[in-house]
Amino acid sequence: MAIGTIGHVDHGKTTLTAAITKVQAEKGFANFLEYGAIDKAPEERKRGITISSAHIEYETDARHYSHVDCPGHADYIKNMITGAANMDGAIIVVAASDGQMPQTREHLLLARQVGVQKIVVFVNKVDALEDPEMLELVEMEMRELLSGYGFEGDETPIIMGSALCALEGRRPELGVEKINELLKAVDTWIPEPVRDLDKPFLMSVEEVFSIQGRGTVASGRVERGVLKKDSEVELVGKGATPIKSKVTDIETFKKSCDESRAGDNSGLLLRGIKREDVRRGMVIAKPGTVTAHQKFLVSMYVLTKEEGGRHTGFHENYRPQIFVRTADEAAAFHWPEGTADPSKMVMPGDNVEMVCDIYNPLALEPGQRFNVREGGRTVATGLVTRILK
């Protein structure tokens, strides 16, 4: 299960991560990593985008966690948008002395956008606080803030302690004991992620061909769910209305099968469908679970020249190609309504929120990742945050 530490710069995200590994290492559940070992995580190159995030693993009595601690703020947002930091849950770290700060809010918003459902709060640096009444204020502020971003503010566990005390082995009532309390909260409050197999069936069409006397076959990789032979499906993404069909045969690795599951590369024989009804980029899904859209809000990171992106910026009404799953469509990007200065430029290296319009409707849902390409190179990468039309 993937979990991450988020929060304002210098509030103690990395110290907390080190403290967790120390406390769990003493129980034989982790390898202790010092602050410096986490902070100097090797740069990973993933899809040509450089990421600096430390990946750490540890266990609790209940679960195995992979933990992401991303030091750089700009990096962090880039990672969240590009999918490097896929998180099932998060620990937000807030310094008792400062309370919530701009990045606290920004990270909460991003966590919401990338689909994190539950968060645990760790109020850090309690050992350095002179006025204990401040803690009540910080807790109240955080609960209000969480509710404002659509998290369950009143129920969210808030643990108050000191990561440094835990790391240095002093004041256990603020240190080790609080780390244990935090991990217990993470175990119980953050739900197990829904496995791809349990989600409704979806396959993105890569190829379409006709088999004489049998009909039309669409093939591709199954993204999620399970499909049994003779199930009803919908083909979504050519026009605004889905096309209904029935899967009369399933082929995986050249063998006829009774079902197709997440991860399989399968060919589906579709009853009553002409070859020209289906094209690459459409999806075949469980009826009623996916709809096609043409206008949506996106969060995207624009690659720098060094990352293989554009050398110059672009303006409102920029028209590249957008790649979603196996589809590619002509797109136009605009600033959202109410933007203070719609004439401003988007520069390489920027993280921006924009509205994307596409010529043909595509099967889309919030959280869907995409790439933007132009002239044979990827110039931006992002995710759909809200469907507008």
HUDA-V422156 format. One record per run of one state. SS is the DSSP state (H for helix, E for strand, C for the rest). FROM is the first residue (numbers start at 1). LEN is the number of residues. If there is no record, write none. Layout:
{{SS | FROM | LEN} {SS | FROM | LEN}}
This chain:
{{C | 1 | 1} {E | 2 | 6} {C | 8 | 5} {H | 13 | 13} {C | 26 | 4} {E | 30 | 1} {C | 31 | 4} {H | 35 | 5} {C | 40 | 4} {E | 44 | 3} {C | 47 | 2} {E | 49 | 3} {C | 52 | 2} {E | 54 | 6} {C | 60 | 4} {E | 64 | 6} {C | 70 | 3} {H | 73 | 10} {C | 83 | 6} {E | 89 | 7} {C | 96 | 6} {H | 102 | 12} {C | 114 | 5} {E | 119 | 6} {C | 125 | 1} {H | 126 | 3} {C | 129 | 4} {H | 133 | 16} {C | 149 | 9} {E | 158 | 3} {C | 161 | 2} {H | 163 | 6} {C | 169 | 7} {H | 176 | 14} {C | 190 | 6} {H | 196 | 3} {C | 199 | 3} {E | 202 | 10} {C | 212 | 3} {E | 215 | 10} {C | 225 | 1} {E | 226 | 3} {C | 229 | 3} {E | 232 | 5} {C | 237 | 6} {E | 243 | 10} {C | 253 | 2} {E | 255 | 3} {C | 258 | 1} {E | 259 | 3} {C | 262 | 3} {E | 265 | 6} {C | 271 | 4} {H | 275 | 3} {C | 278 | 5} {E | 283 | 3} {C | 286 | 6} {E | 292 | 11} {C | 303 | 11} {E | 314 | 1} {C | 315 | 3} {E | 318 | 1} {C | 319 | 2} {E | 321 | 4} {C | 325 | 2} {E | 327 | 8} {C | 335 | 11} {E | 346 | 1} {C | 347 | 4} {E | 351 | 13} {C | 364 | 5} {E | 369 | 6} {C | 375 | 2} {E | 377 | 11} {C | 388 | 2}}
